[in-house]
Amino acid sequence: MQSRIVFWEGIQVIEDVTDPNKNPSIDTLEGRIGPLLKGDGSQAHFIEMPADLYCEEHSHATESLIFTVKGRWVLCSSGRRQLMQPGSLFWFKAGTPTGYEVPFPEPAFILIFKGTRDDADDEVFLEYLRNLQQWLEKAHSEGTPFKMSELPQDHPARVFARSLLKDANAMRPDEPSL
């Protein structure tokens, strides 16, 4: 299944991080998430965030560098929003709440780089994601929104999204009505 190739000792390559048929993943309300590589002291995983995603601000125990591979999405932290596009890179400090919004008709694919390595293998990470999937489904059934379309029209995420859609550079005929 995986497209990981070892060329020689100390080198590991994934030929296409975006190929869902070659990289293990779990579909959650936050998107399709899967492990990629682990180095001696670092690791990387991916998230393919679906169109219409809304993921409220939440913090993580470790810092991350996040690179946008494809698609457009909105980073939110402390109520401030930033459009992220292919080639965008950002860092967040451990404990800094961040939110993720995809008010566009196409998904966005991001790579998450951690400067620390945990001891869990890919199967343990996938099991964590299965549990996360169940937890998110429960939260959603109890009223936590995970879609832009579930938010009120005056919610800051939708207001910001509408401002993006009014920008001639971002406007496309197939944009959803927000």
Buried (B, 14 or more C-beta within 10 A) or exposed (E): EBEBEEEEEEEEEBEEBEEEEBBBBBBBBBBBBBBBBBEEEEBBBBBBBBBBBBBBEEEBEEBBBBBBBBBBBBBBBEEEBEBBEEEBEBEBEEEBBBBBBBBBEBBBBBBBBBEEEEEBEBEEBBEBBEEBBEEBEEEBEEEBBBBBEEBEEEBEBBEBBBEBBEEEEBEEEEBEEB
